[in-house]
């Protein structure tokens, strides 16, 4: 410990009070050493030894001379820690607080928001039905999107070049077409194919059915959302599967665990760790994404508030109603996501 | 040695243009412990992985307990078995990895019971009892409900050994079981392996622990550049090597 203490000569430990409060280099270690030394020799011996040239132990032994020497236990000087001040943070916090207050005041005091109208329509039956329908569309889009997406991901990871390039082509195509365009295609499919027939490919048909009867507006919307979502889900699932260490699948194979069981019990649960956060993003995106379905005149939330404000003219208040419901839905989903992530994080904490 | 538990004949294996195994013959009798040593890149891990068909051989044959591994023979042709058949064969061949490869999202108990229940379809109660016994045997009874991440490397490898034993395999393959461990944890794993050796388990162990080889092996095999250079008792191979390459290798690791 080659530390110079101005004013303390090497080994000069007997000069009383003013040396005592100085922090010894490495207080913990020297305290420990003092204890050992004390137990073995008693303080007198240590002081003697320190007088004979070894500087570090001398300093270590110094405090007891003034402090706890009498009752036998050494006392390292109690040092108070003063944390760094952050005046900038306080200023920034004050600025934010003022801005928040301004926003709140602007929202509350401006009568143009028409909070009483918001209150009137927030729980109106037609709005609640629209919220439920929005959730249904989201669920259909996510469930079928991720089912198809998982199949596409497995296809892309397949060793068969036709399977993997077909999946690649699907993903490239459906990621390139705006959702709103795709919805219109499905909605107007009857213009291209008035009747759909089911049977042997290129062979006889068993029965056929009018396209309009099979694919109504709701089906078209769900189909469009699911097919669109599948393209993104495929990449999310594929990334998740790739994130699982190769050794996991190898260990499962070496243990003779059946193929599907390997996937469902060993690989997918681990892939979920990286799938869930991104999938959560997608679901929340889709809750809001369903609003484009309004072009098909389906009574989801956004379409429904438009219907109402076209009737009563309270545009801002009703847009606010929609905003509040979208906020509520996504917030609930964020909380759910937190718990799902915790479930799949088992054994990782 | 017609009654060999493991019988490798003229095994060849290439990765692209690199020939990793150049005609390996190896017989391991029932209850015997064979230790394979050799420099890295000598093909010893690849050889071990051909025994349970984690690596397919290019030519030659691998037989475990009289059953051809990974193939069905008809005349002078070998037809590769379906994945289901191969998986069934692997339940009879335990494998312990260098990096443990425990399933991190499953508890120690679930790690041990997974394969016997899903691959061998044995009753759950029987497998649970077996897991308790095996974890006791490797000295980890108190960790049965822990997750792998909560265990030290040595403990994880002991769980991995229990997991392999749970299938009641005819032979256990160890691929450098202590190479990923901190030095002070090597002993506890080797003690478990030794215990298995004493109890008559057929084993092939790839390792760099020469002391372990001397103590436990019935046969020591020295491999270099995809071939078996020399084999014999530990005394013959480790103390009186006949080949220059063996001597050179031993002088570096001892």
Interface residues (C-beta under 8 A of the other chain):
Chain A: X245 X247 X248 X250 X251 X252 X253 X254 X255 X256 X257 X258 X259 X261 X265 X266 X269 X270 X344 X346 X347 X348 X349
Chain B: X52 X54 X83 X84 X87 X88 X89 X90 X91 X93 X95 X97 X99 X101 X102 X103 X104 X105 X106 X107 X114 X115 X118 X119 X120 X147 X148 X149 X163 X164 X167
